Amino acid sequence: MARMPQATIEVSAAVVHALIRDQRPDLAGRSLVRVANGWDNATFRLGDDLAVRLPRRDEAVPLILHEQQYLPGIASRSPVAVPVPVHAGRPTSDFPWPWSIVRWVPGAEAVDAGPADRAPAVDGLAAFLKSLHVPAAPGVPVNPVRGVPLVDRDAVVRERLGDRERYPQSAGLRAVWAQACAVPVWDGPAMMLHGDLHPANILLAADGSMAGVIDFGDVGAGDPAVDLAAGWLMFDAGARQRFIGAFATSVDRDTWMRARGWALVLSTAMLSNSDDNPRMFSVGEFGIRQVLAR
């Protein structure tokens, strides 16, 4: 069974309570409820308007620091809510890594909505990405597996597609991958990226419009095509054409071709590593169907 990455440290509510009592005693009386246990971070809701994010494995420690550094600037431009840090937590004897208290972003995760119910988010998601994708300042990190040239991901994608039982459509997917890798690489400035934009990190309001975007652990600089891949992970063919159209002439055909390739990268990552996480597995399945649908 292909499972999500194991935690280096399993974060308990008792540890989180201790961290808050020590560093933010003004918040110690609030309710605390675990709401997510992702690949990289554990998230607890703190009262009504805050959340606590803590790394659950070594590799995620720099990601918390990146969120703390770059989210305030992203929030200042974003037309939708994002989890702005309000406290940068220090390591202690109970928890050896940095951690954050952030603004709680209300909304329903798009992963739990059907394709038709996600369609009203087209314009909001496009507006968010237009606000996000600005040239990155010097020093913004480049994630080695997001926003890089697609050929850098060639070996891992081919390895995943070698699992014919999991990918009975592997021949068609290999053809899509070859087309995407043949497109010229991004030659513009490195742009600010979310890096992990899929339906579990996109929040919807009750009417299906965009409410917010969460989980900026992969924030960095590079090719904006990696975020535009959300068009395949989030929408069916009709809504995806509206999503593409929302960018008019600001995104060229080559970038959309690379975005389709990134949708294949991200879909296979979830489908190949989420046998114990049905929601992420479903994102991968949907993305593969959409990649094949064009």
Summary of the structure (lengths in Angstrom):
residues: 294
radius of gyration: 18.8
end to end distance: 29.6
largest distance: 57.7
contacts: 985
relative contact order: 0.15
helix: 47%
strand: 15%
